Amino acid sequence: MNRVRFRANELMNRSKVVLLDQRGEGTVSQAITILTAVVLGSLLLMGLYKLIGDVVLPELQERIMEMFNYGS
């Protein structure tokens, strides 16, 4: 029983420390960080999509045509 009481007090003390923290690290900075990550991720995906569409797929199509064009 003492172990459970100790854990409960420890959790309560940690909660107090978090709630009384006045460092100013709030939701605005977290929102900006998340927004930045989303924008950078979308730019990266768009670049990969363009690379695959413009470079990889035409070269792949050309290699497939060469592979099956054994008649000429």
C-alpha positions in Angstrom: 0.0 0.0 0.0 2.9 2.3 0.7 4.2 1.8 -2.7 0.9 2.9 -4.3 0.8 5.9 -2.1 4.4 6.8 -3.0 3.6 6.5 -6.7 0.5 8.6 -6.4 2.4 11.4 -4.5 5.2 11.2 -7.1 2.7 11.6 -9.9 1.0 14.5 -8.1 4.3 16.3 -7.5 5.2 15.9 -11.2 1.8 17.3 -12.2 2.2 20.3 -10.0 5.6 21.0 -11.5 4.3 20.9 -15.0 1.2 23.0 -14.2 3.2 25.7 -12.3 5.9 25.9 -15.0 6.2 29.5 -16.2 8.8 29.1 -18.9 6.4 30.3 -21.6 6.7 27.3 -23.8 3.1 27.2 -24.9 0.8 26.1 -27.6 1.9 28.8 -30.0 5.4 27.6 -30.3 4.3 24.0 -30.6 1.8 25.0 -33.3 4.5 26.8 -35.2 6.8 23.8 -34.9 4.1 21.4 -36.1 3.2 23.7 -39.0 6.8 24.0 -40.1 7.1 20.2 -40.0 4.0 19.8 -42.1 5.1 22.3 -44.7 8.6 20.9 -45.0 7.1 17.4 -45.3 4.8 18.4 -48.0 7.6 20.1 -49.9 9.7 17.0 -49.6 6.8 14.8 -50.9 6.1 17.1 -53.8 9.8 17.0 -54.8 9.8 13.2 -54.7 6.6 13.1 -56.7 8.1 15.4 -59.4 11.3 13.4 -59.4 9.5 10.1 -59.9 7.2 11.5 -62.5 9.8 13.3 -64.6 12.9 11.1 -64.2 12.1 7.6 -63.0 8.9 6.7 -64.8 10.1 7.7 -68.4 13.3 5.9 -67.9 11.5 2.8 -66.6 9.1 2.9 -69.6 12.0 3.2 -72.0 13.8 0.2 -70.4 10.6 -1.9 -70.5 10.1 -1.0 -74.2 13.7 -2.0 -75.0 13.2 -5.2 -73.1 10.1 -6.3 -75.0 11.2 -4.9 -78.3 13.2 -7.9 -79.4 11.5 -8.0 -82.9 13.4 -5.1 -84.3 
